[in-house]
C-alpha cells in the first residue's frame, strides 16, 4: 500500500506489515486528512498527489524487494525498493517526483540519485516544470512554525 510519494507499507511472506520510507529521496508532501472528521490536518505541496500516484502506478500490488538500509525515528524501514533489478527510488527522482535527499545519501547511491535529479531538472520533468519548487524539508519546517 502506498502512503505518499516516498512511503509505502509492505507485507512480508508471513503477513507482517512493515512501513517503509524510501531511502535517499524526499517527495513533495501530500495533503493529510483526519480520518474521523474528514478535515485537512496537514496541507500538501504541489506535485505531492502526482508523486503519490506515480509511486502507486510503479509498484501498486506488485511484489518488490526491500533492501533495508536503516530504521528511522518513526520505526520505518528506510529502504531501497526494487522491482526486478530496477531501483524504484532512483526512478522517482529521475522522473521528477522527488528530490535526491542529499542529507541522508551515502555511496553508491549519492552520485546516482544526484545525477538523476540533475537530469530531471534539465529536462523539466515532473515537479521541475515549476521554476523553483520548494523542497519538502523546507515545507515541513514552515508548516511546523
Buried (B, 14 or more C-beta within 10 A) or exposed (E): EBBBBBBBEBEEEEEEEBBBBBBBBBBBBBBBEEEEEEEEEEEBBBBBBBBBBBBBEBBEEEEBBBEEBEEEEEEBBBBBBBBEEEBBBBBBBBBBBBBBBEEBBEEEBBEBBBBBBEBBBEEEBBBBEEEEBBBBEEBEEEEEE
